[in-house]
Amino acid sequence: MSRTLVARPLTVDAFAPFGDILEAGGDPDKIINGGRCGRFHDRARLDFGPDGRAGISVFLGETVAWPVEIALVERHPDGSQAFVSMSGHPFLVVVAPDEGGVPGTPRAFIAASGQGVNFHRGTWHGVLAPLHAPGLFAVVDRIGDTPNLEERWFDSPYLVEPGEDGAGVGPAQAS
């Protein structure tokens, strides 16, 4: 039997316990490049532990369609992990609080065009879930020789539906 979650728009306040939102919101912190560029400075807390370094990878994920089944979450105990859509399309973000070393009840968000996320170190999160093709993402995370992945399967999966305020996102599209 599955359980239902409703995906809401990604907001700074709602997402704060899990990570940072990467977006150009509000006024820029500084104007640079001869006045042609606004810098929104230091938008994410990157954390790679004592035995790692920052790396940038490119992920190409398969698109998902509503309702999205969430059966698995993962976390990275030794480093944060940031996802930025290279196509600019919205994507589904699923996170769960830690409850004694296991994931609690997940929450679902829709990252809008122009938003990325940075999961704090040790945050339970769903796997990459692009809503539109191509599912191309730049990922900034920990590169190191020690293990940095824990996975947990839910006893019964969750089904995620778009909320009324996420209705404009639409289903996944073929490329």
PyMOL CGO cylinders between C-alpha atoms (Angstrom):
from pymol import cmd
from pymol.cgo import CYLINDER

trace = [
    CYLINDER, 0.00, 0.00, 0.00, 1.34, 3.43, -0.88, 0.3, 1, 1, 1, 1, 1, 1,
    CYLINDER, 1.34, 3.43, -0.88, 0.92, 6.72, 0.97, 0.3, 1, 1, 1, 1, 1, 1,
    CYLINDER, 0.92, 6.72, 0.97, 0.36, 10.09, -0.69, 0.3, 1, 1, 1, 1, 1, 1,
    CYLINDER, 0.36, 10.09, -0.69, 2.45, 13.26, -0.45, 0.3, 1, 1, 1, 1, 1, 1,
    CYLINDER, 2.45, 13.26, -0.45, 1.58, 16.59, -2.05, 0.3, 1, 1, 1, 1, 1, 1,
    CYLINDER, 1.58, 16.59, -2.05, 4.45, 18.48, -3.69, 0.3, 1, 1, 1, 1, 1, 1,
    CYLINDER, 4.45, 18.48, -3.69, 4.51, 22.17, -2.78, 0.3, 1, 1, 1, 1, 1, 1,
    CYLINDER, 4.51, 22.17, -2.78, 6.57, 24.99, -4.22, 0.3, 1, 1, 1, 1, 1, 1,
    CYLINDER, 6.57, 24.99, -4.22, 10.11, 25.14, -2.88, 0.3, 1, 1, 1, 1, 1, 1,
    CYLINDER, 10.11, 25.14, -2.88, 10.49, 28.03, -0.41, 0.3, 1, 1, 1, 1, 1, 1,
    CYLINDER, 10.49, 28.03, -0.41, 13.41, 29.11, 1.76, 0.3, 1, 1, 1, 1, 1, 1,
    CYLINDER, 13.41, 29.11, 1.76, 11.51, 28.71, 5.03, 0.3, 1, 1, 1, 1, 1, 1,
    CYLINDER, 11.51, 28.71, 5.03, 10.01, 25.29, 4.28, 0.3, 1, 1, 1, 1, 1, 1,
    CYLINDER, 10.01, 25.29, 4.28, 13.29, 23.87, 2.99, 0.3, 1, 1, 1, 1, 1, 1,
    CYLINDER, 13.29, 23.87, 2.99, 15.63, 25.39, 5.64, 0.3, 1, 1, 1, 1, 1, 1,
    CYLINDER, 15.63, 25.39, 5.64, 15.80, 22.27, 7.87, 0.3, 1, 1, 1, 1, 1, 1,
    CYLINDER, 15.80, 22.27, 7.87, 17.07, 20.23, 4.91, 0.3, 1, 1, 1, 1, 1, 1,
    CYLINDER, 17.07, 20.23, 4.91, 19.30, 22.57, 2.93, 0.3, 1, 1, 1, 1, 1, 1,
    CYLINDER, 19.30, 22.57, 2.93, 19.65, 25.75, 0.91, 0.3, 1, 1, 1, 1, 1, 1,
    CYLINDER, 19.65, 25.75, 0.91, 17.82, 27.03, -2.15, 0.3, 1, 1, 1, 1, 1, 1,
    CYLINDER, 17.82, 27.03, -2.15, 20.03, 28.25, -4.96, 0.3, 1, 1, 1, 1, 1, 1,
    CYLINDER, 20.03, 28.25, -4.96, 18.29, 31.12, -6.72, 0.3, 1, 1, 1, 1, 1, 1,
    CYLINDER, 18.29, 31.12, -6.72, 18.65, 34.76, -7.63, 0.3, 1, 1, 1, 1, 1, 1,
    CYLINDER, 18.65, 34.76, -7.63, 15.97, 36.07, -5.27, 0.3, 1, 1, 1, 1, 1, 1,
    CYLINDER, 15.97, 36.07, -5.27, 15.67, 39.66, -4.02, 0.3, 1, 1, 1, 1, 1, 1,
    CYLINDER, 15.67, 39.66, -4.02, 18.27, 42.27, -4.80, 0.3, 1, 1, 1, 1, 1, 1,
    CYLINDER, 18.27, 42.27, -4.80, 21.81, 41.18, -5.69, 0.3, 1, 1, 1, 1, 1, 1,
    CYLINDER, 21.81, 41.18, -5.69, 24.41, 41.46, -2.93, 0.3, 1, 1, 1, 1, 1, 1,
    CYLINDER, 24.41, 41.46, -2.93, 26.79, 43.18, -5.32, 0.3, 1, 1, 1, 1, 1, 1,
    CYLINDER, 26.79, 43.18, -5.32, 26.89, 44.48, -8.88, 0.3, 1, 1, 1, 1, 1, 1,
    CYLINDER, 26.89, 44.48, -8.88, 29.94, 43.22, -10.78, 0.3, 1, 1, 1, 1, 1, 1,
    CYLINDER, 29.94, 43.22, -10.78, 31.34, 42.93, -14.32, 0.3, 1, 1, 1, 1, 1, 1,
    CYLINDER, 31.34, 42.93, -14.32, 31.13, 46.63, -15.09, 0.3, 1, 1, 1, 1, 1, 1,
    CYLINDER, 31.13, 46.63, -15.09, 27.53, 46.81, -13.90, 0.3, 1, 1, 1, 1, 1, 1,
    CYLINDER, 27.53, 46.81, -13.90, 26.33, 43.99, -16.15, 0.3, 1, 1, 1, 1, 1, 1,
    CYLINDER, 26.33, 43.99, -16.15, 25.95, 41.25, -13.54, 0.3, 1, 1, 1, 1, 1, 1,
    CYLINDER, 25.95, 41.25, -13.54, 24.26, 40.91, -10.16, 0.3, 1, 1, 1, 1, 1, 1,
    CYLINDER, 24.26, 40.91, -10.16, 26.02, 38.60, -7.70, 0.3, 1, 1, 1, 1, 1, 1,
    CYLINDER, 26.02, 38.60, -7.70, 23.82, 36.71, -5.23, 0.3, 1, 1, 1, 1, 1, 1,
    CYLINDER, 23.82, 36.71, -5.23, 26.63, 35.83, -2.87, 0.3, 1, 1, 1, 1, 1, 1,
    CYLINDER, 26.63, 35.83, -2.87, 27.22, 32.68, -0.82, 0.3, 1, 1, 1, 1, 1, 1,
    CYLINDER, 27.22, 32.68, -0.82, 23.80, 31.02, -1.27, 0.3, 1, 1, 1, 1, 1, 1,
    CYLINDER, 23.80, 31.02, -1.27, 24.75, 27.55, 0.03, 0.3, 1, 1, 1, 1, 1, 1,
    CYLINDER, 24.75, 27.55, 0.03, 26.67, 26.04, 2.91, 0.3, 1, 1, 1, 1, 1, 1,
    CYLINDER, 26.67, 26.04, 2.91, 29.00, 23.53, 1.23, 0.3, 1, 1, 1, 1, 1, 1,
    CYLINDER, 29.00, 23.53, 1.23, 30.39, 20.92, 3.62, 0.3, 1, 1, 1, 1, 1, 1,
    CYLINDER, 30.39, 20.92, 3.62, 32.71, 18.13, 2.50, 0.3, 1, 1, 1, 1, 1, 1,
    CYLINDER, 32.71, 18.13, 2.50, 34.07, 16.80, 5.78, 0.3, 1, 1, 1, 1, 1, 1,
    CYLINDER, 34.07, 16.80, 5.78, 37.74, 16.35, 6.65, 0.3, 1, 1, 1, 1, 1, 1,
    CYLINDER, 37.74, 16.35, 6.65, 38.54, 13.69, 4.03, 0.3, 1, 1, 1, 1, 1, 1,
    CYLINDER, 38.54, 13.69, 4.03, 36.93, 15.11, 0.91, 0.3, 1, 1, 1, 1, 1, 1,
    CYLINDER, 36.93, 15.11, 0.91, 37.01, 17.94, -1.58, 0.3, 1, 1, 1, 1, 1, 1,
    CYLINDER, 37.01, 17.94, -1.58, 34.43, 19.72, -3.72, 0.3, 1, 1, 1, 1, 1, 1,
    CYLINDER, 34.43, 19.72, -3.72, 33.80, 18.31, -7.16, 0.3, 1, 1, 1, 1, 1, 1,
    CYLINDER, 33.80, 18.31, -7.16, 31.43, 19.21, -9.98, 0.3, 1, 1, 1, 1, 1, 1,
    CYLINDER, 31.43, 19.21, -9.98, 29.77, 16.33, -11.83, 0.3, 1, 1, 1, 1, 1, 1,
    CYLINDER, 29.77, 16.33, -11.83, 27.07, 16.24, -14.50, 0.3, 1, 1, 1, 1, 1, 1,
    CYLINDER, 27.07, 16.24, -14.50, 24.08, 13.92, -14.02, 0.3, 1, 1, 1, 1, 1, 1,
    CYLINDER, 24.08, 13.92, -14.02, 21.62, 12.90, -16.75, 0.3, 1, 1, 1, 1, 1, 1,
    CYLINDER, 21.62, 12.90, -16.75, 18.52, 11.54, -15.02, 0.3, 1, 1, 1, 1, 1, 1,
    CYLINDER, 18.52, 11.54, -15.02, 15.43, 9.83, -16.37, 0.3, 1, 1, 1, 1, 1, 1,
    CYLINDER, 15.43, 9.83, -16.37, 12.29, 11.94, -16.18, 0.3, 1, 1, 1, 1, 1, 1,
    CYLINDER, 12.29, 11.94, -16.18, 9.42, 11.04, -13.87, 0.3, 1, 1, 1, 1, 1, 1,
    CYLINDER, 9.42, 11.04, -13.87, 5.67, 11.46, -14.38, 0.3, 1, 1, 1, 1, 1, 1,
    CYLINDER, 5.67, 11.46, -14.38, 2.89, 12.20, -11.88, 0.3, 1, 1, 1, 1, 1, 1,
    CYLINDER, 2.89, 12.20, -11.88, 2.20, 10.48, -9.58, 0.3, 1, 1, 1, 1, 1, 1,
    CYLINDER, 2.20, 10.48, -9.58, 5.84, 9.89, -8.66, 0.3, 1, 1, 1, 1, 1, 1,
    CYLINDER, 5.84, 9.89, -8.66, 6.57, 6.84, -6.50, 0.3, 1, 1, 1, 1, 1, 1,
    CYLINDER, 6.57, 6.84, -6.50, 9.12, 7.39, -3.74, 0.3, 1, 1, 1, 1, 1, 1,
    CYLINDER, 9.12, 7.39, -3.74, 10.36, 4.10, -2.35, 0.3, 1, 1, 1, 1, 1, 1,
    CYLINDER, 10.36, 4.10, -2.35, 14.01, 4.98, -1.67, 0.3, 1, 1, 1, 1, 1, 1,
    CYLINDER, 14.01, 4.98, -1.67, 15.84, 7.85, 0.01, 0.3, 1, 1, 1, 1, 1, 1,
    CYLINDER, 15.84, 7.85, 0.01, 19.54, 8.37, 0.53, 0.3, 1, 1, 1, 1, 1, 1,
    CYLINDER, 19.54, 8.37, 0.53, 21.90, 10.61, 2.44, 0.3, 1, 1, 1, 1, 1, 1,
    CYLINDER, 21.90, 10.61, 2.44, 25.55, 11.57, 2.37, 0.3, 1, 1, 1, 1, 1, 1,
    CYLINDER, 25.55, 11.57, 2.37, 26.98, 11.68, 5.92, 0.3, 1, 1, 1, 1, 1, 1,
    CYLINDER, 26.98, 11.68, 5.92, 30.29, 13.22, 4.88, 0.3, 1, 1, 1, 1, 1, 1,
    CYLINDER, 30.29, 13.22, 4.88, 29.19, 15.97, 2.51, 0.3, 1, 1, 1, 1, 1, 1,
    CYLINDER, 29.19, 15.97, 2.51, 26.55, 18.32, 1.23, 0.3, 1, 1, 1, 1, 1, 1,
    CYLINDER, 26.55, 18.32, 1.23, 25.17, 17.83, -2.29, 0.3, 1, 1, 1, 1, 1, 1,
    CYLINDER, 25.17, 17.83, -2.29, 23.91, 20.58, -4.62, 0.3, 1, 1, 1, 1, 1, 1,
    CYLINDER, 23.91, 20.58, -4.62, 21.74, 20.09, -7.73, 0.3, 1, 1, 1, 1, 1, 1,
    CYLINDER, 21.74, 20.09, -7.73, 21.32, 22.77, -10.41, 0.3, 1, 1, 1, 1, 1, 1,
    CYLINDER, 21.32, 22.77, -10.41, 19.21, 22.03, -13.48, 0.3, 1, 1, 1, 1, 1, 1,
    CYLINDER, 19.21, 22.03, -13.48, 21.23, 22.77, -16.61, 0.3, 1, 1, 1, 1, 1, 1,
    CYLINDER, 21.23, 22.77, -16.61, 18.05, 22.90, -18.72, 0.3, 1, 1, 1, 1, 1, 1,
    CYLINDER, 18.05, 22.90, -18.72, 16.22, 25.28, -16.39, 0.3, 1, 1, 1, 1, 1, 1,
    CYLINDER, 16.22, 25.28, -16.39, 13.21, 23.00, -15.99, 0.3, 1, 1, 1, 1, 1, 1,
    CYLINDER, 13.21, 23.00, -15.99, 11.36, 22.38, -12.71, 0.3, 1, 1, 1, 1, 1, 1,
    CYLINDER, 11.36, 22.38, -12.71, 12.18, 19.20, -10.80, 0.3, 1, 1, 1, 1, 1, 1,
    CYLINDER, 12.18, 19.20, -10.80, 10.82, 17.24, -7.86, 0.3, 1, 1, 1, 1, 1, 1,
    CYLINDER, 10.82, 17.24, -7.86, 12.70, 17.45, -4.55, 0.3, 1, 1, 1, 1, 1, 1,
    CYLINDER, 12.70, 17.45, -4.55, 11.91, 14.96, -1.76, 0.3, 1, 1, 1, 1, 1, 1,
    CYLINDER, 11.91, 14.96, -1.76, 13.48, 15.23, 1.69, 0.3, 1, 1, 1, 1, 1, 1,
    CYLINDER, 13.48, 15.23, 1.69, 12.89, 13.54, 5.04, 0.3, 1, 1, 1, 1, 1, 1,
    CYLINDER, 12.89, 13.54, 5.04, 13.88, 14.44, 8.59, 0.3, 1, 1, 1, 1, 1, 1,
    CYLINDER, 13.88, 14.44, 8.59, 16.28, 12.14, 10.40, 0.3, 1, 1, 1, 1, 1, 1,
    CYLINDER, 16.28, 12.14, 10.40, 14.57, 10.20, 13.18, 0.3, 1, 1, 1, 1, 1, 1,
    CYLINDER, 14.57, 10.20, 13.18, 17.20, 8.29, 15.12, 0.3, 1, 1, 1, 1, 1, 1,
    CYLINDER, 17.20, 8.29, 15.12, 19.28, 7.36, 12.09, 0.3, 1, 1, 1, 1, 1, 1,
    CYLINDER, 19.28, 7.36, 12.09, 16.37, 6.50, 9.79, 0.3, 1, 1, 1, 1, 1, 1,
    CYLINDER, 16.37, 6.50, 9.79, 14.27, 8.72, 7.53, 0.3, 1, 1, 1, 1, 1, 1,
    CYLINDER, 14.27, 8.72, 7.53, 11.01, 10.09, 8.94, 0.3, 1, 1, 1, 1, 1, 1,
    CYLINDER, 11.01, 10.09, 8.94, 7.95, 11.09, 6.91, 0.3, 1, 1, 1, 1, 1, 1,
    CYLINDER, 7.95, 11.09, 6.91, 9.14, 12.73, 3.69, 0.3, 1, 1, 1, 1, 1, 1,
    CYLINDER, 9.14, 12.73, 3.69, 8.16, 16.14, 2.33, 0.3, 1, 1, 1, 1, 1, 1,
    CYLINDER, 8.16, 16.14, 2.33, 7.93, 16.95, -1.37, 0.3, 1, 1, 1, 1, 1, 1,
    CYLINDER, 7.93, 16.95, -1.37, 8.70, 20.21, -3.15, 0.3, 1, 1, 1, 1, 1, 1,
    CYLINDER, 8.70, 20.21, -3.15, 8.78, 21.43, -6.72, 0.3, 1, 1, 1, 1, 1, 1,
    CYLINDER, 8.78, 21.43, -6.72, 11.92, 23.38, -7.56, 0.3, 1, 1, 1, 1, 1, 1,
    CYLINDER, 11.92, 23.38, -7.56, 10.81, 26.01, -10.06, 0.3, 1, 1, 1, 1, 1, 1,
    CYLINDER, 10.81, 26.01, -10.06, 12.70, 27.12, -13.12, 0.3, 1, 1, 1, 1, 1, 1,
    CYLINDER, 12.70, 27.12, -13.12, 15.70, 29.09, -11.86, 0.3, 1, 1, 1, 1, 1, 1,
    CYLINDER, 15.70, 29.09, -11.86, 15.97, 27.21, -8.54, 0.3, 1, 1, 1, 1, 1, 1,
    CYLINDER, 15.97, 27.21, -8.54, 18.50, 24.62, -7.43, 0.3, 1, 1, 1, 1, 1, 1,
    CYLINDER, 18.50, 24.62, -7.43, 18.98, 22.93, -4.08, 0.3, 1, 1, 1, 1, 1, 1,
    CYLINDER, 18.98, 22.93, -4.08, 21.86, 22.15, -1.76, 0.3, 1, 1, 1, 1, 1, 1,
    CYLINDER, 21.86, 22.15, -1.76, 21.15, 19.29, 0.64, 0.3, 1, 1, 1, 1, 1, 1,
    CYLINDER, 21.15, 19.29, 0.64, 22.90, 19.74, 3.96, 0.3, 1, 1, 1, 1, 1, 1,
    CYLINDER, 22.90, 19.74, 3.96, 25.34, 17.04, 5.01, 0.3, 1, 1, 1, 1, 1, 1,
    CYLINDER, 25.34, 17.04, 5.01, 23.43, 13.99, 6.29, 0.3, 1, 1, 1, 1, 1, 1,
    CYLINDER, 23.43, 13.99, 6.29, 20.00, 15.03, 4.92, 0.3, 1, 1, 1, 1, 1, 1,
    CYLINDER, 20.00, 15.03, 4.92, 17.77, 12.19, 3.73, 0.3, 1, 1, 1, 1, 1, 1,
    CYLINDER, 17.77, 12.19, 3.73, 16.61, 12.96, 0.18, 0.3, 1, 1, 1, 1, 1, 1,
    CYLINDER, 16.61, 12.96, 0.18, 14.94, 11.29, -2.76, 0.3, 1, 1, 1, 1, 1, 1,
    CYLINDER, 14.94, 11.29, -2.76, 16.79, 10.34, -5.90, 0.3, 1, 1, 1, 1, 1, 1,
    CYLINDER, 16.79, 10.34, -5.90, 17.06, 12.72, -8.86, 0.3, 1, 1, 1, 1, 1, 1,
    CYLINDER, 17.06, 12.72, -8.86, 13.55, 13.34, -10.24, 0.3, 1, 1, 1, 1, 1, 1,
    CYLINDER, 13.55, 13.34, -10.24, 13.47, 15.63, -13.30, 0.3, 1, 1, 1, 1, 1, 1,
    CYLINDER, 13.47, 15.63, -13.30, 9.96, 16.48, -14.49, 0.3, 1, 1, 1, 1, 1, 1,
    CYLINDER, 9.96, 16.48, -14.49, 11.05, 17.38, -18.05, 0.3, 1, 1, 1, 1, 1, 1,
    CYLINDER, 11.05, 17.38, -18.05, 13.66, 16.10, -20.49, 0.3, 1, 1, 1, 1, 1, 1,
    CYLINDER, 13.66, 16.10, -20.49, 16.53, 16.44, -20.62, 0.3, 1, 1, 1, 1, 1, 1,
    CYLINDER, 16.53, 16.44, -20.62, 17.16, 15.68, -16.95, 0.3, 1, 1, 1, 1, 1, 1,
    CYLINDER, 17.16, 15.68, -16.95, 20.57, 17.35, -17.07, 0.3, 1, 1, 1, 1, 1, 1,
    CYLINDER, 20.57, 17.35, -17.07, 22.04, 18.63, -13.78, 0.3, 1, 1, 1, 1, 1, 1,
    CYLINDER, 22.04, 18.63, -13.78, 25.28, 20.10, -12.52, 0.3, 1, 1, 1, 1, 1, 1,
    CYLINDER, 25.28, 20.10, -12.52, 26.00, 18.49, -9.14, 0.3, 1, 1, 1, 1, 1, 1,
    CYLINDER, 26.00, 18.49, -9.14, 28.47, 19.85, -6.59, 0.3, 1, 1, 1, 1, 1, 1,
    CYLINDER, 28.47, 19.85, -6.59, 29.32, 17.26, -3.98, 0.3, 1, 1, 1, 1, 1, 1,
    CYLINDER, 29.32, 17.26, -3.98, 32.05, 15.53, -2.01, 0.3, 1, 1, 1, 1, 1, 1,
    CYLINDER, 32.05, 15.53, -2.01, 34.76, 13.67, -3.87, 0.3, 1, 1, 1, 1, 1, 1,
    CYLINDER, 34.76, 13.67, -3.87, 36.79, 11.33, -1.65, 0.3, 1, 1, 1, 1, 1, 1,
    CYLINDER, 36.79, 11.33, -1.65, 38.02, 7.80, -1.09, 0.3, 1, 1, 1, 1, 1, 1,
    CYLINDER, 38.02, 7.80, -1.09, 35.76, 6.93, 1.86, 0.3, 1, 1, 1, 1, 1, 1,
    CYLINDER, 35.76, 6.93, 1.86, 32.11, 5.81, 1.57, 0.3, 1, 1, 1, 1, 1, 1,
    CYLINDER, 32.11, 5.81, 1.57, 29.56, 8.65, 1.60, 0.3, 1, 1, 1, 1, 1, 1,
    CYLINDER, 29.56, 8.65, 1.60, 26.22, 7.04, 0.77, 0.3, 1, 1, 1, 1, 1, 1,
    CYLINDER, 26.22, 7.04, 0.77, 23.47, 5.49, 2.92, 0.3, 1, 1, 1, 1, 1, 1,
    CYLINDER, 23.47, 5.49, 2.92, 20.26, 4.25, 1.31, 0.3, 1, 1, 1, 1, 1, 1,
    CYLINDER, 20.26, 4.25, 1.31, 16.94, 3.33, 2.95, 0.3, 1, 1, 1, 1, 1, 1,
    CYLINDER, 16.94, 3.33, 2.95, 13.86, 1.76, 1.38, 0.3, 1, 1, 1, 1, 1, 1,
    CYLINDER, 13.86, 1.76, 1.38, 10.47, 2.63, 2.85, 0.3, 1, 1, 1, 1, 1, 1,
    CYLINDER, 10.47, 2.63, 2.85, 8.31, -0.29, 4.05, 0.3, 1, 1, 1, 1, 1, 1,
    CYLINDER, 8.31, -0.29, 4.05, 5.65, 1.01, 1.68, 0.3, 1, 1, 1, 1, 1, 1,
    CYLINDER, 5.65, 1.01, 1.68, 6.29, 3.64, -0.97, 0.3, 1, 1, 1, 1, 1, 1,
    CYLINDER, 6.29, 3.64, -0.97, 4.89, 7.16, -1.07, 0.3, 1, 1, 1, 1, 1, 1,
    CYLINDER, 4.89, 7.16, -1.07, 3.09, 8.56, -4.11, 0.3, 1, 1, 1, 1, 1, 1,
    CYLINDER, 3.09, 8.56, -4.11, 3.75, 12.24, -4.78, 0.3, 1, 1, 1, 1, 1, 1,
    CYLINDER, 3.75, 12.24, -4.78, 1.11, 14.35, -6.52, 0.3, 1, 1, 1, 1, 1, 1,
    CYLINDER, 1.11, 14.35, -6.52, 1.53, 17.97, -7.58, 0.3, 1, 1, 1, 1, 1, 1,
    CYLINDER, 1.53, 17.97, -7.58, -0.27, 20.41, -5.30, 0.3, 1, 1, 1, 1, 1, 1,
    CYLINDER, -0.27, 20.41, -5.30, -2.69, 22.99, -6.66, 0.3, 1, 1, 1, 1, 1, 1,
    CYLINDER, -2.69, 22.99, -6.66, 0.09, 25.57, -6.58, 0.3, 1, 1, 1, 1, 1, 1,
    CYLINDER, 0.09, 25.57, -6.58, 2.31, 23.17, -8.55, 0.3, 1, 1, 1, 1, 1, 1,
    CYLINDER, 2.31, 23.17, -8.55, -0.31, 22.45, -11.21, 0.3, 1, 1, 1, 1, 1, 1,
    CYLINDER, -0.31, 22.45, -11.21, 1.55, 24.49, -13.84, 0.3, 1, 1, 1, 1, 1, 1,
    CYLINDER, 1.55, 24.49, -13.84, 4.52, 22.13, -13.70, 0.3, 1, 1, 1, 1, 1, 1,
    CYLINDER, 4.52, 22.13, -13.70, 2.85, 19.54, -15.91, 0.3, 1, 1, 1, 1, 1, 1,
    CYLINDER, 2.85, 19.54, -15.91, 3.79, 15.90, -16.46, 0.3, 1, 1, 1, 1, 1, 1,
    CYLINDER, 3.79, 15.90, -16.46, 7.22, 14.75, -17.54, 0.3, 1, 1, 1, 1, 1, 1,
    CYLINDER, 7.22, 14.75, -17.54, 7.80, 15.22, -21.23, 0.3, 1, 1, 1, 1, 1, 1,
    CYLINDER, 7.80, 15.22, -21.23, 9.61, 12.99, -23.64, 0.3, 1, 1, 1, 1, 1, 1,
    CYLINDER, 9.61, 12.99, -23.64, 12.66, 14.44, -25.34, 0.3, 1, 1, 1, 1, 1, 1,
]
cmd.load_cgo(trace, "trace")
